Amino acid sequence: MKRIVCCIGYSDRPTELALLFESLRKHTVQDFDIFVLDDQSSTPWQNYYFLNYIINRMKMEGHIVEIDRSPYRYGVSQMRQFLANKAVERNYEFILRVDDDVILCPTFIEKLL
């Protein structure tokens, strides 16, 4: 199992989420998995070709990418708590919480470690 999990709350920003995933792909540290919680987006993330392409590529590169959909609109705090609980249950050493509209520089995780 990997040491780090990147937890992302997502709501109706597929292009931004795809750009975040692409920035994660280019990181100097690749010892991470990704959990995403879709907070009742109006259009399912599966409808976005570019986002699906990057997710599938990350999976092929060895990352676990799990995307859950909340049963009702959680809001920011409840989304973050859901993702943190999931990471703790799986015994990850570090939890990196990132918003869905962020692009990380390639050494971000390395500097945090």
Jmol script that loads the backbone (N, CA, C; Angstrom):
load data "model"
ATOM      1  N   MET A   1       0.843  -1.188   0.000  1.00  0.00           N
ATOM      2  CA  MET A   1       0.000   0.000   0.000  1.00  0.00           C
ATOM      3  C   MET A   1       0.884   1.247   0.000  1.00  0.00           C
ATOM      4  N   LYS A   2       0.384   2.279  -0.588  1.00  0.00           N
ATOM      5  CA  LYS A   2       1.125   3.530  -0.673  1.00  0.00           C
ATOM      6  C   LYS A   2       1.003   4.319   0.631  1.00  0.00           C
ATOM      7  N   ARG A   3       1.909   5.250   0.844  1.00  0.00           N
ATOM      8  CA  ARG A   3       1.958   6.031   2.092  1.00  0.00           C
ATOM      9  C   ARG A   3       1.015   7.226   2.085  1.00  0.00           C
ATOM     10  N   ILE A   4       0.762   7.788   0.913  1.00  0.00           N
ATOM     11  CA  ILE A   4       0.057   9.061   0.806  1.00  0.00           C
ATOM     12  C   ILE A   4      -1.237   8.870   0.035  1.00  0.00           C
ATOM     13  N   VAL A   5      -2.284   9.550   0.497  1.00  0.00           N
ATOM     14  CA  VAL A   5      -3.517   9.585  -0.274  1.00  0.00           C
ATOM     15  C   VAL A   5      -3.878  11.051  -0.494  1.00  0.00           C
ATOM     16  N   CYS A   6      -4.231  11.358  -1.718  1.00  0.00           N
ATOM     17  CA  CYS A   6      -4.651  12.698  -2.089  1.00  0.00           C
ATOM     18  C   CYS A   6      -6.181  12.698  -2.097  1.00  0.00           C
ATOM     19  N   CYS A   7      -6.784  13.476  -1.222  1.00  0.00           N
ATOM     20  CA  CYS A   7      -8.248  13.522  -1.079  1.00  0.00           C
ATOM     21  C   CYS A   7      -8.780  14.786  -1.738  1.00  0.00           C
ATOM     22  N   ILE A   8      -9.709  14.606  -2.658  1.00  0.00           N
ATOM     23  CA  ILE A   8     -10.220  15.717  -3.456  1.00  0.00           C
ATOM     24  C   ILE A   8     -11.737  15.747  -3.392  1.00  0.00           C
ATOM     25  N   GLY A   9     -12.283  16.863  -2.951  1.00  0.00           N
ATOM     26  CA  GLY A   9     -13.720  17.097  -3.032  1.00  0.00           C
ATOM     27  C   GLY A   9     -14.018  17.709  -4.387  1.00  0.00           C
ATOM     28  N   TYR A  10     -15.035  17.193  -5.079  1.00  0.00           N
ATOM     29  CA  TYR A  10     -15.295  17.606  -6.453  1.00  0.00           C
ATOM     30  C   TYR A  10     -16.757  17.982  -6.645  1.00  0.00           C
ATOM     31  N   SER A  11     -16.982  19.078  -7.372  1.00  0.00           N
ATOM     32  CA  SER A  11     -18.343  19.467  -7.704  1.00  0.00           C
ATOM     33  C   SER A  11     -18.361  20.321  -8.971  1.00  0.00           C
ATOM     34  N   ASP A  12     -18.810  19.728 -10.059  1.00  0.00           N
ATOM     35  CA  ASP A  12     -19.060  20.434 -11.322  1.00  0.00           C
ATOM     36  C   ASP A  12     -17.874  21.203 -11.904  1.00  0.00           C
ATOM     37  N   ARG A  13     -16.660  20.694 -11.737  1.00  0.00           N
ATOM     38  CA  ARG A  13     -15.507  21.339 -12.371  1.00  0.00           C
ATOM     39  C   ARG A  13     -14.626  20.262 -13.016  1.00  0.00           C
ATOM     40  N   PRO A  14     -15.119  19.618 -14.064  1.00  0.00           N
ATOM     41  CA  PRO A  14     -14.373  18.502 -14.660  1.00  0.00           C
ATOM     42  C   PRO A  14     -13.055  18.918 -15.305  1.00  0.00           C
ATOM     43  N   THR A  15     -13.018  20.074 -15.941  1.00  0.00           N
ATOM     44  CA  THR A  15     -11.781  20.523 -16.572  1.00  0.00           C
ATOM     45  C   THR A  15     -10.713  20.789 -15.521  1.00  0.00           C
ATOM     46  N   GLU A  16     -11.100  21.465 -14.439  1.00  0.00           N
ATOM     47  CA  GLU A  16     -10.152  21.761 -13.374  1.00  0.00           C
ATOM     48  C   GLU A  16      -9.654  20.478 -12.711  1.00  0.00           C
ATOM     49  N   LEU A  17     -10.558  19.514 -12.501  1.00  0.00           N
ATOM     50  CA  LEU A  17     -10.161  18.238 -11.899  1.00  0.00           C
ATOM     51  C   LEU A  17      -9.186  17.503 -12.818  1.00  0.00           C
ATOM     52  N   ALA A  18      -9.441  17.523 -14.118  1.00  0.00           N
ATOM     53  CA  ALA A  18      -8.534  16.879 -15.069  1.00  0.00           C
ATOM     54  C   ALA A  18      -7.148  17.521 -15.023  1.00  0.00           C
ATOM     55  N   LEU A  19      -7.101  18.837 -14.917  1.00  0.00           N
ATOM     56  CA  LEU A  19      -5.810  19.529 -14.834  1.00  0.00           C
ATOM     57  C   LEU A  19      -5.083  19.193 -13.532  1.00  0.00           C
ATOM     58  N   LEU A  20      -5.821  19.048 -12.439  1.00  0.00           N
ATOM     59  CA  LEU A  20      -5.217  18.624 -11.171  1.00  0.00           C
ATOM     60  C   LEU A  20      -4.630  17.225 -11.318  1.00  0.00           C
ATOM     61  N   PHE A  21      -5.379  16.294 -11.878  1.00  0.00           N
ATOM     62  CA  PHE A  21      -4.882  14.937 -12.090  1.00  0.00           C
ATOM     63  C   PHE A  21      -3.620  14.958 -12.949  1.00  0.00           C
ATOM     64  N   GLU A  22      -3.627  15.752 -13.997  1.00  0.00           N
ATOM     65  CA  GLU A  22      -2.454  15.835 -14.868  1.00  0.00           C
ATOM     66  C   GLU A  22      -1.252  16.400 -14.110  1.00  0.00           C
ATOM     67  N   SER A  23      -1.464  17.368 -13.237  1.00  0.00           N
ATOM     68  CA  SER A  23      -0.343  17.894 -12.444  1.00  0.00           C
ATOM     69  C   SER A  23       0.173  16.838 -11.470  1.00  0.00           C
ATOM     70  N   LEU A  24      -0.712  16.002 -10.946  1.00  0.00           N
ATOM     71  CA  LEU A  24      -0.282  14.922 -10.052  1.00  0.00           C
ATOM     72  C   LEU A  24       0.534  13.873 -10.812  1.00  0.00           C
ATOM     73  N   ARG A  25       0.178  13.616 -12.054  1.00  0.00           N
ATOM     74  CA  ARG A  25       0.915  12.651 -12.867  1.00  0.00           C
ATOM     75  C   ARG A  25       2.375  13.046 -13.043  1.00  0.00           C
ATOM     76  N   LYS A  26       2.659  14.337 -13.003  1.00  0.00           N
ATOM     77  CA  LYS A  26       4.007  14.836 -13.273  1.00  0.00           C
ATOM     78  C   LYS A  26       4.840  15.018 -12.004  1.00  0.00           C
ATOM     79  N   HIS A  27       4.347  14.540 -10.876  1.00  0.00           N
ATOM     80  CA  HIS A  27       5.061  14.742  -9.619  1.00  0.00           C
ATOM     81  C   HIS A  27       6.339  13.919  -9.522  1.00  0.00           C
ATOM     82  N   THR A  28       7.305  14.470  -8.796  1.00  0.00           N
ATOM     83  CA  THR A  28       8.556  13.762  -8.569  1.00  0.00           C
ATOM     84  C   THR A  28       8.345  12.578  -7.631  1.00  0.00           C
ATOM     85  N   VAL A  29       7.374  12.663  -6.748  1.00  0.00           N
ATOM     86  CA  VAL A  29       7.004  11.567  -5.852  1.00  0.00           C
ATOM     87  C   VAL A  29       5.742  10.922  -6.426  1.00  0.00           C
ATOM     88  N   GLN A  30       5.769   9.615  -6.659  1.00  0.00           N
ATOM     89  CA  GLN A  30       4.615   8.923  -7.225  1.00  0.00           C
ATOM     90  C   GLN A  30       4.009   7.921  -6.244  1.00  0.00           C
ATOM     91  N   ASP A  31       4.367   8.042  -4.975  1.00  0.00           N
ATOM     92  CA  ASP A  31       3.910   7.121  -3.941  1.00  0.00           C
ATOM     93  C   ASP A  31       2.589   7.622  -3.346  1.00  0.00           C
ATOM     94  N   PHE A  32       1.546   7.711  -4.172  1.00  0.00           N
ATOM     95  CA  PHE A  32       0.259   8.211  -3.677  1.00  0.00           C
ATOM     96  C   PHE A  32      -0.901   7.564  -4.419  1.00  0.00           C
ATOM     97  N   ASP A  33      -2.038   7.549  -3.745  1.00  0.00           N
ATOM     98  CA  ASP A  33      -3.304   7.150  -4.339  1.00  0.00           C
ATOM     99  C   ASP A  33      -4.237   8.355  -4.284  1.00  0.00           C
ATOM    100  N   ILE A  34      -5.392   8.238  -4.912  1.00  0.00           N
ATOM    101  CA  ILE A  34      -6.315   9.370  -4.993  1.00  0.00           C
ATOM    102  C   ILE A  34      -7.731   8.931  -4.650  1.00  0.00           C
ATOM    103  N   PHE A  35      -8.354   9.668  -3.742  1.00  0.00           N
ATOM    104  CA  PHE A  35      -9.772   9.493  -3.429  1.00  0.00           C
ATOM    105  C   PHE A  35     -10.485  10.790  -3.802  1.00  0.00           C
ATOM    106  N   VAL A  36     -11.581  10.658  -4.537  1.00  0.00           N
ATOM    107  CA  VAL A  36     -12.386  11.815  -4.935  1.00  0.00           C
ATOM    108  C   VAL A  36     -13.816  11.575  -4.459  1.00  0.00           C
ATOM    109  N   LEU A  37     -14.435  12.619  -3.939  1.00  0.00           N
ATOM    110  CA  LEU A  37     -15.857  12.561  -3.607  1.00  0.00           C
ATOM    111  C   LEU A  37     -16.590  13.571  -4.471  1.00  0.00           C
ATOM    112  N   ASP A  38     -17.467  13.070  -5.324  1.00  0.00           N
ATOM    113  CA  ASP A  38     -18.305  13.911  -6.186  1.00  0.00           C
ATOM    114  C   ASP A  38     -19.524  14.328  -5.375  1.00  0.00           C
ATOM    115  N   ASP A  39     -19.624  15.618  -5.119  1.00  0.00           N
ATOM    116  CA  ASP A  39     -20.708  16.147  -4.276  1.00  0.00           C
ATOM    117  C   ASP A  39     -21.932  16.513  -5.116  1.00  0.00           C
ATOM    118  N   GLN A  40     -22.555  15.488  -5.704  1.00  0.00           N
ATOM    119  CA  GLN A  40     -23.787  15.653  -6.481  1.00  0.00           C
ATOM    120  C   GLN A  40     -23.628  16.632  -7.656  1.00  0.00           C
ATOM    121  N   SER A  41     -22.595  16.421  -8.455  1.00  0.00           N
ATOM    122  CA  SER A  41     -22.411  17.253  -9.642  1.00  0.00           C
ATOM    123  C   SER A  41     -23.605  17.099 -10.572  1.00  0.00           C
ATOM    124  N   SER A  42     -23.923  18.167 -11.299  1.00  0.00           N
ATOM    125  CA  SER A  42     -25.088  18.122 -12.182  1.00  0.00           C
ATOM    126  C   SER A  42     -24.848  17.211 -13.386  1.00  0.00           C
ATOM    127  N   THR A  43     -23.609  17.118 -13.853  1.00  0.00           N
ATOM    128  CA  THR A  43     -23.264  16.200 -14.935  1.00  0.00           C
ATOM    129  C   THR A  43     -22.231  15.221 -14.401  1.00  0.00           C
ATOM    130  N   PRO A  44     -22.461  13.924 -14.520  1.00  0.00           N
ATOM    131  CA  PRO A  44     -21.512  12.938 -13.995  1.00  0.00           C
ATOM    132  C   PRO A  44     -20.121  13.098 -14.613  1.00  0.00           C
ATOM    133  N   TRP A  45     -19.097  12.878 -13.809  1.00  0.00           N
ATOM    134  CA  TRP A  45     -17.717  13.023 -14.289  1.00  0.00           C
ATOM    135  C   TRP A  45     -17.419  12.039 -15.421  1.00  0.00           C
ATOM    136  N   GLN A  46     -18.149  10.926 -15.479  1.00  0.00           N
ATOM    137  CA  GLN A  46     -17.914   9.932 -16.525  1.00  0.00           C
ATOM    138  C   GLN A  46     -18.207  10.477 -17.921  1.00  0.00           C
ATOM    139  N   ASN A  47     -18.951  11.567 -18.006  1.00  0.00           N
ATOM    140  CA  ASN A  47     -19.303  12.155 -19.303  1.00  0.00           C
ATOM    141  C   ASN A  47     -18.175  12.979 -19.918  1.00  0.00           C
ATOM    142  N   TYR A  48     -17.066  13.141 -19.223  1.00  0.00           N
ATOM    143  CA  TYR A  48     -15.980  14.000 -19.692  1.00  0.00           C
ATOM    144  C   TYR A  48     -14.800  13.141 -20.161  1.00  0.00           C
ATOM    145  N   TYR A  49     -14.599  13.129 -21.468  1.00  0.00           N
ATOM    146  CA  TYR A  49     -13.599  12.267 -22.080  1.00  0.00           C
ATOM    147  C   TYR A  49     -12.192  12.518 -21.531  1.00  0.00           C
ATOM    148  N   PHE A  50     -11.762  13.782 -21.488  1.00  0.00           N
ATOM    149  CA  PHE A  50     -10.402  14.104 -21.062  1.00  0.00           C
ATOM    150  C   PHE A  50     -10.152  13.653 -19.619  1.00  0.00           C
ATOM    151  N   LEU A  51     -11.115  13.874 -18.751  1.00  0.00           N
ATOM    152  CA  LEU A  51     -10.992  13.452 -17.355  1.00  0.00           C
ATOM    153  C   LEU A  51     -10.897  11.931 -17.264  1.00  0.00           C
ATOM    154  N   ASN A  52     -11.737  11.220 -17.979  1.00  0.00           N
ATOM    155  CA  ASN A  52     -11.691   9.754 -17.993  1.00  0.00           C
ATOM    156  C   ASN A  52     -10.352   9.236 -18.504  1.00  0.00           C
ATOM    157  N   TYR A  53      -9.845   9.882 -19.534  1.00  0.00           N
ATOM    158  CA  TYR A  53      -8.561   9.477 -20.102  1.00  0.00           C
ATOM    159  C   TYR A  53      -7.451   9.575 -19.057  1.00  0.00           C
ATOM    160  N   ILE A  54      -7.380  10.686 -18.354  1.00  0.00           N
ATOM    161  CA  ILE A  54      -6.324  10.883 -17.356  1.00  0.00           C
ATOM    162  C   ILE A  54      -6.499   9.920 -16.185  1.00  0.00           C
ATOM    163  N   ILE A  55      -7.721   9.705 -15.743  1.00  0.00           N
ATOM    164  CA  ILE A  55      -7.973   8.757 -14.642  1.00  0.00           C
ATOM    165  C   ILE A  55      -7.507   7.356 -15.039  1.00  0.00           C
ATOM    166  N   ASN A  56      -7.875   6.915 -16.225  1.00  0.00           N
ATOM    167  CA  ASN A  56      -7.458   5.590 -16.691  1.00  0.00           C
ATOM    168  C   ASN A  56      -5.943   5.490 -16.830  1.00  0.00           C
ATOM    169  N   ARG A  57      -5.325   6.547 -17.279  1.00  0.00           N
ATOM    170  CA  ARG A  57      -3.860   6.551 -17.405  1.00  0.00           C
ATOM    171  C   ARG A  57      -3.202   6.446 -16.034  1.00  0.00           C
ATOM    172  N   MET A  58      -3.724   7.159 -15.042  1.00  0.00           N
ATOM    173  CA  MET A  58      -3.160   7.090 -13.691  1.00  0.00           C
ATOM    174  C   MET A  58      -3.319   5.686 -13.116  1.00  0.00           C
ATOM    175  N   LYS A  59      -4.449   5.053 -13.385  1.00  0.00           N
ATOM    176  CA  LYS A  59      -4.652   3.680 -12.924  1.00  0.00           C
ATOM    177  C   LYS A  59      -3.646   2.739 -13.581  1.00  0.00           C
ATOM    178  N   MET A  60      -3.401   2.915 -14.869  1.00  0.00           N
ATOM    179  CA  MET A  60      -2.428   2.083 -15.570  1.00  0.00           C
ATOM    180  C   MET A  60      -1.016   2.306 -15.031  1.00  0.00           C
ATOM    181  N   GLU A  61      -0.753   3.492 -14.508  1.00  0.00           N
ATOM    182  CA  GLU A  61       0.561   3.810 -13.947  1.00  0.00           C
ATOM    183  C   GLU A  61       0.694   3.345 -12.495  1.00  0.00           C
ATOM    184  N   GLY A  62      -0.332   2.673 -11.965  1.00  0.00           N
ATOM    185  CA  GLY A  62      -0.225   2.057 -10.647  1.00  0.00           C
ATOM    186  C   GLY A  62      -0.886   2.779  -9.490  1.00  0.00           C
ATOM    187  N   HIS A  63      -1.581   3.856  -9.758  1.00  0.00           N
ATOM    188  CA  HIS A  63      -2.279   4.579  -8.699  1.00  0.00           C
ATOM    189  C   HIS A  63      -3.674   3.994  -8.485  1.00  0.00           C
ATOM    190  N   ILE A  64      -4.100   3.955  -7.246  1.00  0.00           N
ATOM    191  CA  ILE A  64      -5.496   3.640  -6.959  1.00  0.00           C
ATOM    192  C   ILE A  64      -6.255   4.958  -7.074  1.00  0.00           C
ATOM    193  N   VAL A  65      -7.274   4.991  -7.910  1.00  0.00           N
ATOM    194  CA  VAL A  65      -8.116   6.180  -8.068  1.00  0.00           C
ATOM    195  C   VAL A  65      -9.548   5.739  -7.797  1.00  0.00           C
ATOM    196  N   GLU A  66     -10.109   6.230  -6.703  1.00  0.00           N
ATOM    197  CA  GLU A  66     -11.487   5.880  -6.338  1.00  0.00           C
ATOM    198  C   GLU A  66     -12.329   7.147  -6.324  1.00  0.00           C
ATOM    199  N   ILE A  67     -13.442   7.091  -7.035  1.00  0.00           N
ATOM    200  CA  ILE A  67     -14.354   8.232  -7.075  1.00  0.00           C
ATOM    201  C   ILE A  67     -15.704   7.778  -6.560  1.00  0.00           C
ATOM    202  N   ASP A  68     -16.120   8.365  -5.445  1.00  0.00           N
ATOM    203  CA  ASP A  68     -17.429   8.090  -4.855  1.00  0.00           C
ATOM    204  C   ASP A  68     -18.355   9.261  -5.148  1.00  0.00           C
ATOM    205  N   ARG A  69     -19.638   8.999  -5.091  1.00  0.00           N
ATOM    206  CA  ARG A  69     -20.639  10.070  -5.255  1.00  0.00           C
ATOM    207  C   ARG A  69     -21.453  10.135  -3.973  1.00  0.00           C
ATOM    208  N   SER A  70     -21.564  11.327  -3.418  1.00  0.00           N
ATOM    209  CA  SER A  70     -22.318  11.494  -2.176  1.00  0.00           C
ATOM    210  C   SER A  70     -23.806  11.265  -2.438  1.00  0.00           C
ATOM    211  N   PRO A  71     -24.518  10.681  -1.469  1.00  0.00           N
ATOM    212  CA  PRO A  71     -25.944  10.393  -1.659  1.00  0.00           C
ATOM    213  C   PRO A  71     -26.815  11.649  -1.684  1.00  0.00           C
ATOM    214  N   TYR A  72     -26.329  12.708  -1.118  1.00  0.00           N
ATOM    215  CA  TYR A  72     -26.994  14.016  -1.147  1.00  0.00           C
ATOM    216  C   TYR A  72     -25.899  15.066  -1.081  1.00  0.00           C
ATOM    217  N   ARG A  73     -26.234  16.325  -1.272  1.00  0.00           N
ATOM    218  CA  ARG A  73     -25.222  17.389  -1.286  1.00  0.00           C
ATOM    219  C   ARG A  73     -24.615  17.551   0.107  1.00  0.00           C
ATOM    220  N   TYR A  74     -23.343  17.170   0.255  1.00  0.00           N
ATOM    221  CA  TYR A  74     -22.663  17.227   1.546  1.00  0.00           C
ATOM    222  C   TYR A  74     -22.201  18.632   1.921  1.00  0.00           C
ATOM    223  N   GLY A  75     -21.599  19.326   0.994  1.00  0.00           N
ATOM    224  CA  GLY A  75     -20.934  20.574   1.333  1.00  0.00           C
ATOM    225  C   GLY A  75     -19.470  20.294   1.647  1.00  0.00           C
ATOM    226  N   VAL A  76     -18.678  21.347   1.732  1.00  0.00           N
ATOM    227  CA  VAL A  76     -17.228  21.222   1.850  1.00  0.00           C
ATOM    228  C   VAL A  76     -16.796  20.465   3.101  1.00  0.00           C
ATOM    229  N   SER A  77     -17.296  20.828   4.260  1.00  0.00           N
ATOM    230  CA  SER A  77     -16.839  20.209   5.503  1.00  0.00           C
ATOM    231  C   SER A  77     -17.144  18.721   5.563  1.00  0.00           C
ATOM    232  N   GLN A  78     -18.344  18.348   5.202  1.00  0.00           N
ATOM    233  CA  GLN A  78     -18.727  16.943   5.258  1.00  0.00           C
ATOM    234  C   GLN A  78     -17.985  16.125   4.199  1.00  0.00           C
ATOM    235  N   MET A  79     -17.711  16.720   3.036  1.00  0.00           N
ATOM    236  CA  MET A  79     -16.920  16.035   2.011  1.00  0.00           C
ATOM    237  C   MET A  79     -15.527  15.733   2.543  1.00  0.00           C
ATOM    238  N   ARG A  80     -14.899  16.739   3.145  1.00  0.00           N
ATOM    239  CA  ARG A  80     -13.548  16.562   3.675  1.00  0.00           C
ATOM    240  C   ARG A  80     -13.519  15.496   4.762  1.00  0.00           C
ATOM    241  N   GLN A  81     -14.532  15.486   5.619  1.00  0.00           N
ATOM    242  CA  GLN A  81     -14.586  14.493   6.693  1.00  0.00           C
ATOM    243  C   GLN A  81     -14.760  13.084   6.129  1.00  0.00           C
ATOM    244  N   PHE A  82     -15.633  12.937   5.137  1.00  0.00           N
ATOM    245  CA  PHE A  82     -15.832  11.634   4.494  1.00  0.00           C
ATOM    246  C   PHE A  82     -14.516  11.096   3.932  1.00  0.00           C
ATOM    247  N   LEU A  83     -13.801  11.944   3.203  1.00  0.00           N
ATOM    248  CA  LEU A  83     -12.546  11.527   2.586  1.00  0.00           C
ATOM    249  C   LEU A  83     -11.475  11.214   3.634  1.00  0.00           C
ATOM    250  N   ALA A  84     -11.407  12.020   4.685  1.00  0.00           N
ATOM    251  CA  ALA A  84     -10.431  11.765   5.755  1.00  0.00           C
ATOM    252  C   ALA A  84     -10.729  10.446   6.450  1.00  0.00           C
ATOM    253  N   ASN A  85     -11.994  10.181   6.734  1.00  0.00           N
ATOM    254  CA  ASN A  85     -12.370   8.912   7.372  1.00  0.00           C
ATOM    255  C   ASN A  85     -11.974   7.718   6.500  1.00  0.00           C
ATOM    256  N   LYS A  86     -12.203   7.837   5.213  1.00  0.00           N
ATOM    257  CA  LYS A  86     -11.857   6.757   4.282  1.00  0.00           C
ATOM    258  C   LYS A  86     -10.345   6.514   4.283  1.00  0.00           C
ATOM    259  N   ALA A  87      -9.576   7.581   4.299  1.00  0.00           N
ATOM    260  CA  ALA A  87      -8.114   7.451   4.312  1.00  0.00           C
ATOM    261  C   ALA A  87      -7.620   6.833   5.613  1.00  0.00           C
ATOM    262  N   VAL A  88      -8.206   7.229   6.730  1.00  0.00           N
ATOM    263  CA  VAL A  88      -7.811   6.682   8.028  1.00  0.00           C
ATOM    264  C   VAL A  88      -8.154   5.196   8.105  1.00  0.00           C
ATOM    265  N   GLU A  89      -9.320   4.820   7.601  1.00  0.00           N
ATOM    266  CA  GLU A  89      -9.728   3.405   7.596  1.00  0.00           C
ATOM    267  C   GLU A  89      -8.746   2.536   6.817  1.00  0.00           C
ATOM    268  N   ARG A  90      -8.127   3.100   5.800  1.00  0.00           N
ATOM    269  CA  ARG A  90      -7.195   2.340   4.951  1.00  0.00           C
ATOM    270  C   ARG A  90      -5.741   2.458   5.420  1.00  0.00           C
ATOM    271  N   ASN A  91      -5.516   3.134   6.538  1.00  0.00           N
ATOM    272  CA  ASN A  91      -4.195   3.233   7.170  1.00  0.00           C
ATOM    273  C   ASN A  91      -3.135   3.948   6.342  1.00  0.00           C
ATOM    274  N   TYR A  92      -3.516   4.997   5.641  1.00  0.00           N
ATOM    275  CA  TYR A  92      -2.517   5.803   4.948  1.00  0.00           C
ATOM    276  C   TYR A  92      -1.742   6.613   5.987  1.00  0.00           C
ATOM    277  N   GLU A  93      -0.465   6.803   5.719  1.00  0.00           N
ATOM    278  CA  GLU A  93       0.387   7.538   6.656  1.00  0.00           C
ATOM    279  C   GLU A  93       0.151   9.047   6.563  1.00  0.00           C
ATOM    280  N   PHE A  94      -0.060   9.546   5.352  1.00  0.00           N
ATOM    281  CA  PHE A  94      -0.281  10.974   5.129  1.00  0.00           C
ATOM    282  C   PHE A  94      -1.542  11.194   4.302  1.00  0.00           C
ATOM    283  N   ILE A  95      -2.295  12.229   4.658  1.00  0.00           N
ATOM    284  CA  ILE A  95      -3.479  12.632   3.907  1.00  0.00           C
ATOM    285  C   ILE A  95      -3.224  14.025   3.349  1.00  0.00           C
ATOM    286  N   LEU A  96      -3.269  14.145   2.044  1.00  0.00           N
ATOM    287  CA  LEU A  96      -3.106  15.434   1.384  1.00  0.00           C
ATOM    288  C   LEU A  96      -4.471  15.852   0.864  1.00  0.00           C
ATOM    289  N   ARG A  97      -5.047  16.889   1.446  1.00  0.00           N
ATOM    290  CA  ARG A  97      -6.350  17.359   1.013  1.00  0.00           C
ATOM    291  C   ARG A  97      -6.149  18.488   0.015  1.00  0.00           C
ATOM    292  N   VAL A  98      -6.755  18.314  -1.150  1.00  0.00           N
ATOM    293  CA  VAL A  98      -6.582  19.276  -2.231  1.00  0.00           C
ATOM    294  C   VAL A  98      -7.954  19.622  -2.803  1.00  0.00           C
ATOM    295  N   ASP A  99      -8.158  20.890  -3.136  1.00  0.00           N
ATOM    296  CA  ASP A  99      -9.397  21.292  -3.805  1.00  0.00           C
ATOM    297  C   ASP A  99      -9.333  20.892  -5.272  1.00  0.00           C
ATOM    298  N   ASP A 100     -10.493  20.788  -5.898  1.00  0.00           N
ATOM    299  CA  ASP A 100     -10.559  20.311  -7.283  1.00  0.00           C
ATOM    300  C   ASP A 100     -10.108  21.339  -8.316  1.00  0.00           C
ATOM    301  N   ASP A 101      -9.846  22.561  -7.907  1.00  0.00           N
ATOM    302  CA  ASP A 101      -9.434  23.596  -8.862  1.00  0.00           C
ATOM    303  C   ASP A 101      -7.988  24.037  -8.660  1.00  0.00           C
ATOM    304  N   VAL A 102      -7.145  23.132  -8.167  1.00  0.00           N
ATOM    305  CA  VAL A 102      -5.749  23.446  -7.871  1.00  0.00           C
ATOM    306  C   VAL A 102      -4.847  22.711  -8.863  1.00  0.00           C
ATOM    307  N   ILE A 103      -3.773  23.365  -9.255  1.00  0.00           N
ATOM    308  CA  ILE A 103      -2.723  22.720 -10.029  1.00  0.00           C
ATOM    309  C   ILE A 103      -1.475  22.758  -9.170  1.00  0.00           C
ATOM    310  N   LEU A 104      -0.905  21.586  -8.901  1.00  0.00           N
ATOM    311  CA  LEU A 104       0.251  21.488  -8.010  1.00  0.00           C
ATOM    312  C   LEU A 104       1.553  21.476  -8.809  1.00  0.00           C
ATOM    313  N   CYS A 105       2.568  22.147  -8.273  1.00  0.00           N
ATOM    314  CA  CYS A 105       3.884  22.095  -8.917  1.00  0.00           C
ATOM    315  C   CYS A 105       4.458  20.682  -8.740  1.00  0.00           C
ATOM    316  N   PRO A 106       5.346  20.256  -9.618  1.00  0.00           N
ATOM    317  CA  PRO A 106       5.832  18.870  -9.616  1.00  0.00           C
ATOM    318  C   PRO A 106       6.561  18.423  -8.344  1.00  0.00           C
ATOM    319  N   THR A 107       7.004  19.349  -7.524  1.00  0.00           N
ATOM    320  CA  THR A 107       7.736  18.969  -6.307  1.00  0.00           C
ATOM    321  C   THR A 107       6.926  19.198  -5.039  1.00  0.00           C
ATOM    322  N   PHE A 108       5.653  19.477  -5.160  1.00  0.00           N
ATOM    323  CA  PHE A 108       4.821  19.813  -4.000  1.00  0.00           C
ATOM    324  C   PHE A 108       4.832  18.711  -2.944  1.00  0.00           C
ATOM    325  N   ILE A 109       4.536  17.483  -3.324  1.00  0.00           N
ATOM    326  CA  ILE A 109       4.489  16.373  -2.375  1.00  0.00           C
ATOM    327  C   ILE A 109       5.876  16.094  -1.804  1.00  0.00           C
ATOM    328  N   GLU A 110       6.890  16.167  -2.649  1.00  0.00           N
ATOM    329  CA  GLU A 110       8.257  15.942  -2.189  1.00  0.00           C
ATOM    330  C   GLU A 110       8.634  16.944  -1.093  1.00  0.00           C
ATOM    331  N   LYS A 111       8.285  18.191  -1.280  1.00  0.00           N
ATOM    332  CA  LYS A 111       8.590  19.226  -0.280  1.00  0.00           C
ATOM    333  C   LYS A 111       7.813  19.002   1.009  1.00  0.00           C
ATOM    334  N   LEU A 112       6.576  18.551   0.910  1.00  0.00           N
ATOM    335  CA  LEU A 112       5.796  18.252   2.112  1.00  0.00           C
ATOM    336  C   LEU A 112       6.403  17.112   2.902  1.00  0.00           C
ATOM    337  N   LEU A 113       6.880  16.095   2.210  1.00  0.00           N
ATOM    338  CA  LEU A 113       7.491  14.955   2.896  1.00  0.00           C
ATOM    339  C   LEU A 113       8.808  15.351   3.537  1.00  0.00           C
TER     340      LEU A 113
END
end "model"
wireframe off; spacefill off
backbone 0.3
color backbone group
